[in-house]
Amino acid sequence: MNLLFKSPRASRGVGDYRDHLGARLPIGLPRPELVVCNAIGQPFQPASFSVMWRAFAAENGFSGITFHTLRHGAATLLLSAGVADTVAMRNMGHADIRILARYQDVVDDLQRDAATRMDALLGHSI
């Protein structure tokens, strides 16, 4: 199992969501430990999850956004916030840090921004 540290706010949200799911399950089934699960608290099969996700996204005004796009966005946000590569890799569940290379354009933009800010701080003193 991949244990991730969550902020107190995220932990409360996940706990509330699991309680909500547990209340909807037939009597006798345990409270689900998964954040994304089917109606009986079990993991989705990939194909059925994709169908469910597309319907959910369309109903909530963001059709065309895939679950993979959300993962990519999360990795981009982590890196742009300055989170260390190894921490971002672990949060995303990647086994190899080389996978983060696909986000290199974000890191390059951050480095350019840092250089520009350094120039602004130094002004014309050099």
N, C-alpha and C positions, 0 to 999 in steps of 0.2 A: 504494500500500500504506500502511496506517495503522500506523506504528511506535509501539508503546507501551513505556514503560520499565517493567520488572518488577523486583520485589525479587529478591535472589539466590535466596531460597527458591522463589519462583514460577518463576524461570528454570530452576532445576534440575528442578522438577516438570514443566514443559513439555518440557524436553529429554529427560527420562526417558520421558515419555509418547510423544514422537515416536519415540524409539528403539524403544519397545515396538510402536508401529504399524508402523515400518519392518521389524521382525523378522517381522511377520505377513504382509507383502506378498509376492506372488509374486516369485521371483528376477528381477532385472533392473529392477524398478520403483524409482525413486528414493525416498529417505526423505521422507515428507511434510513440507511446511512449514506445513501447516494444523494447528491444534489440534483442530478438529472436522472430520473428513473421513470419507468412506465407506471401504469395505474396500480400495480401490485408491489411496487417498491424494488423491482428488479431492473438490471441494466437493459437499456434499449438494444435491439439489434440495429446495426448501422443503417440498414435500408429503411426500417420503420421510423428511426429517429429523424432521418433526413426528410421524410414525408411530413412528420409531425412538425419539425422545425419550419419548413416552408409554409405550412398552414398558419402556424403561430406568428411568423414574421409578417405574412400578408395581412392577417387580422389586426396586427398592431402597428401597421403603417411603415414597416421597413422591409418590404419584400425585396428580394434580390440580395439581402445581406445573409451570407451563409454563416454557419456556426464556426467554420474555419476562419472566416473573415474576422469574427470576434476574437479568436485566439491570436491572429496576426496583429490586430489592434491592441490587444493586451500586451503583447511582447513589445510593440512599438512604444506604448506608453511607459512601460517599465524602463526601457533603455533611454527614452528621452527624459525621464525623471532622474537619470543618473544612477540607476540601480546597476550594480556590478553584473557583468556578463554571466558569471557562474550562478549568481542568485536568480537572474532572469531565466537562465537555462533550466534550473531546478524547478522554478515555479511553472514553467511551461511543460515540464515533463520530458524535456529533450535529454537524450543520453549523451550527445556529443555537442560540444560547444561550437563546432563548425557549422551547425545548423543556424546559429545566430547570424551567420554571414549574410543571409538573405535580408537582414535588417540593416546592413552596413550603410545604406544610403542615409538612414536616420542618424547613425553615429557620425558619418561624414558631415552632415548638416550641423550637428551639435559642435563638432570640432571647429568648423568654419565660424559658427556663432561665437564660440569661446575666443577665437583669435580676434574677431572683430571687437568683442568686449574688452579684451586686453589692450588693443590699440586705443580704444576710447579712454580707458583708465590711464594709460601712459601719456596720452596726448602727444604733444610735440616735444617732450622732454629729452628725447634721444637725438 
